[in-house]
Amino acid sequence: MRHEPYASLDELIAPETLARVSGEPVRSVEREPFVGGHSASGSGFLALVTDGGAGPRFVVKLSSPARDWIVRATGDTGGREVLVWANGLLDELPPEITHPVLACARDGDGWAILMRDVSDALTPETTAVSAAPLGADDHDRHLDALAALHATFWESPRLADPALGLCSPWHLYTSLSAETAHREAGHPNQVVAEIRGGWALLPTLIDPDLATLVDRLASDPGPLCAALARFPQTLVHGDPRAANIGIEPGPPRRLVLLDWHFVGPSVPATDLAWYLDDHGHRLPMPLEESIARYRDRLRERLGPRFAGWDWQAQLDLALLGQLVRGAWAPAWHVVHNENPVIRERLRAHLDRWVASARAGAARL
């Protein structure tokens, strides 16, 4: 189903628009700063208070190439998060997954995305290095929903639709590189400095030869992209970290997925690797068991389509790819985090991830 963006932010957040897109009565609206979270990319947020606080709650995300370094780093010239909504891709998500987007609009040289306020559904304490362990039921639901997403778009022709403006594998692997961080050095977000510092520290923390390979692939992921392209492709969210996911109370209890900056084609283990790496010590079971659970859920959903391709090979490559995307984060925290318990925990996490990625390096 095709959706048309509104012409301006003012039109998007007018009471009559909010009532129309939400299906709830709205008589008045006030803009306030959004204090329920922050953006690592530089996007801005507004909270919409309706009917003096008695009406439904909304959040507006403001994004543009001028303010958002991830928009620039992923080659997003058309407003990817708007395009996947406008062209109906979000309508095709499986029933195990929901999203909060209600409508979008042009906003100067960028875009405004109107969302339901789902703050209460999001994973609490979403700083993965310090948050409490994830419940086994929620973890299982997360894995099952990701498997449902990947089975739904398995080798779908939508992956090649230029109207969606999907993130290419190349941009997926270069967007968080040292080169990107140096290019964006003037951006005020702390994460940009952490990316730059983490990459500089990595050769001092892992085998220098592997560090060199990972750094080279982060700047030129051509060999990794070519290796991954040998396997069946699906749609990946690209950023299922703790800050972007939650469980809608329901019924039914569905996975809420936010932030579609990185959505694009890849192998299914790309999302799995990002999710497992980000949650780290929060996982309620060993890494290998989590991988096996996801694999079994994907196999159940694909049926005969699961046969005839090398699950382990794409997993190995995706685990290497995750080191290419995210090795900077544990490297930075291993050295700079003020909590010695977290430093030790992330040292072990980095070592474990390096061991998993070596098999992928052998498959290039």
N, C-alpha and C positions, 0 to 999 in steps of 0.2 A: 504494500500500500504506500503510495506516494504522499508525503506531507510537505506542505509549503511553509517555509520560514516566514515569520512576520517581518515587516519592513524596518522596525526599529525596536530598541529596548523599551521605550515608553509604551509602544503598542503591545509589546509582549507582556508587560506587567500591569496593564490596565485591569481594573476589577472585572470588567466584562470578559476579558480574555482569560483571566485566571478561573473564573466561574465556568467558562466554556470548556476549557481543556481539563479541568479537574473534576467536573460534574458536581461541584459543591458551591453553595451560594457564597459570593464574596461581594461585599458592599464598599469596602475601603481597603486601601493598602498603604503601608509605609515601608520605606527602605531603611535597613539598619546594617551595620557591619556584621558579617557572619563570624561568630566566634567558636563554631563547632569543629574547626579543623584548619589546616593550612595546605598550601600547594607547594610541592617541590619544584614545580615547573615555572611558577611566576604568574599563573592565572589568578584573577581576582574573584572574590565571592561577595554576594549580597544576600542578606536574609530579608525575606518579605514577611512582614507582620500584617495579618489581615484582620479586619473588624476589631481593632483594638486588642488583639491577642486572643480573641474568642474563635477566630476562623482557622482554616487550614494553614499549615506552615509550608513555605516554599524557599528554595535556594536558587540563586542565579549564578552560574559560572560565566565569567568573562574571560575570553581568550582571544589572542591575536598574535601574529608573527612579531609584532613590536615588543610585546610584554612577556611572551612565553617562549623560553629557550628550547623546550622540547618540541614545540611546533616547528621551530626553525631546524632543529637537529634531525627531525624525522621527515623533512621535506614536505611538510603539510601546507600546501598552498591554497587549498579549497575549504578548510575547516572540516577535518575528518570526523570529528565528533558530531558535527551537524549533518554531514553527508550520510553517515550510516543511519541516522534517524530519518532524514528527509527521504531517503531511498528505500525505506522499509526494512533494512537489515535487522534492526532491533526488534521489529515485529515478528521476526522469524526465529527468535531465540526459543529454545525448548522450554516446556512448562516448569522445569526444575530451576529456571533462572528468571529473574526479573531485573528491571532497570528503572531508575527514577525519572527518566527524561519525559517531559510532557510536551514541550514545544521549544522552538529555537527562533532566533532573529538575527538579522544583521546588526552590528553595533560599530559604526565607524568603519575602521579597517579590519575589524574582527567580528566576533560572534558572541551571542549571549545564549546560554542554554538554561532553560527553566526546568527545574527538577522538584519533585516532592522532597521534603526534608525527611531523609531516612536516617538521621543521626542516631536515633534510638536503636536502630537495627544493626548498626555497624559493630564490628569487633571492638570491644573495649580495650583501652590501653594499647593503641595500635603501633607503639614503638616496639618493633620486633625484638630488639636487643634487650628489652627490660620487662616485657609484658608477661603476664601469668600464663601458665600452660593452656593450650587449646583443648577444649573438651573433646572426647573421642567421638561423640555423636555429631558435633559440628564439623570436625575434621572429615568424618565419613561423608557427611552431606556435601562438603566442599569438593571432595574428590569425585563423588558421583555426579555432581552438577557439571564439573569440568568435562567429564567423560561424555555427558549428554550433549554439551555444546559441541564437542569435537565430532561426535557421531552424527549430529544433525547436519553439519556442514562438510562432511567427509567427501572430498573430491568434488565439491560443489562448483558449478560454473560461475556462481556469484564471486568466487575468489578472483576471477579475471575481469570483473566488471569495473571499468575505469571510473564510472560515475561514483563509486564508493570511496575513491581516494585512499585505499587501504595502505597501511604502512608496509613498505617492502622489507624483505629479509635483510637487505643491505642496511637500510636505515635502522632496523631493529638492533643490529649489532654494532653500529657505529655511533649511535645516539648518546651512549654513556661512556664514550672513550676519553682517553686523556686529551686527544686532539680536540674533541668537542669542548671539554672543560677549559682548555687553554683559550679556545676561540671565544668562549662565553665568560672569560675571567672577570669581566666587569659586571656580571649579573649579581645582584645583592643576595640571592638565596645561598644559604650556607652549604647546601648540598653540592653546589658547583665547586666550591673550594674543597669539599670532602672528596669528590671524584678526582680532582687534580692531585690532591695529596695522597689519596689511596693508591692510585696508579704508580706514583713515585715510590711508595713504600713497598709495593708488591715484590720486586726482585730481592728485597732483603728478607722476605718472609717465606718464600717458596723456592723451589729449584729454579735457578736462573734461566735454564734453557726453556722450561715450561713458561716462565714469566715472559720471556722474549716472544715465544709463540703466541701467547694470549694477547700481548700488546700489539703484535703484528696483525693478528686477526681482528682486533678491535678497530684498527685503522683501515685494513683491507680484508674484509670477511669473505672475499670471493671464494676461496677454497672451501670454507665452511658452508656457505650458501649453496655451492655446487653439490657438495656431499649431501646436504639435507634435501636438495631437490630430487634426489634419486628415489625418495620415499613418498607415499601418499600424503597429500597436503590437505589441511583442514583450516578452518578459521580459528585463530587463537586470539584471546583477549589481549595478551601481551603484557599485562601488568596486574595479575591477581595477587597483589601483596595485601597484607593485613589491613592497610588503610583504605583499600578499595573494595573490600568485601564484607558482607554481613549476612545475617539470617533474618528474613522477614518473618514476623511472628505467625502469620497465617491464621487459620489454615487456608491453603497448604503452606508449610514452612519452606520457603524458596530461598535460594542464594540470591543476594542482591549484589550486582556488579556495577561499580562506578568507573568513571574515567576510561574512555575508549580511545585515548591518544595512540596506543600502540597496536590497535586491532589490525590484523592482516593475515596473510597465508603463512603457514609453517607446518611442521610436524606436530603431533599432539603433545609430545613430551616437552615442547618448548614452554607451554603454560605450566605443566607439572613441575619442571625444574625451577621456574621462577617462584612458584608457590612454595615449594619445599625449602628452597634456599632462604626466602624471606622469613618464613616462620621458624626456621632454625631449631633452637632448643625448645620452642613452644610445642613442637609436634608431640602428640601423646603416644607415639610408637616409633620404633626405629625407622630410619630412612628407607631401608630395603623393604620393610613391610608396607610402608605407605606407597611405594612404587608398585608393589605387587597388587595392592588393593585397587589402585587406579587402573592398572593393566587389566585386571579381571573385570572391572566395571566397563571398560571400553570394549573388551572382548564380548561381553554379554550384549552390549548395545549394537555392535557391528555385525554380530553373527558370522556368516561365512566370509564377509568382507575382511575380517581380521586375519584370515589366512593368506599366505602368498606374499608376505612382505616381512622384512626383518625387524621385528620389534626392538631387539636388543641393540642393533646398530643405530637406529634413530635415537634411542635413549642415550647411548654413549655420546653421540654427537651433540644432542641437546644439553647434556650435562657439561660437556666442554663449552658449548655456547653460553651456558649460564655463567661460567667462569669469565668468559669474554665480556658478558654484559655487566656482571656484578661483583667481580673480585675486589674492586676498589673499596666496597663497603666494609667487609670484615677486616681488610687490611688497614683501613683508616682507624677503625674502632679498636683493633688489637693494640695499636700504639697510643691512641689519644683518648680512649674512653676513660673516664675518671674512676669507674668501678672496677677493681681488680678481678672480681668474680666474672663480670661480663667480658673483660679482656681474655681471661683464661678460657671461657666458654667459646668465644669466637675464634681463638687460636685453634681449638680442637675442631670447630666447625670448618674453618678454612682448610685444615689438613685433610679432613674427610672429603671435602669437595674436590680438592686437588687430586686425591687418589681416585675418585670417581671419574674425573675428567681425562685421566691419562689414556683410558681405553678409547675415548673419542679422538684424541690426538692421533692415535694409531690408525684411525679409519679415514683420515683426510686423503 
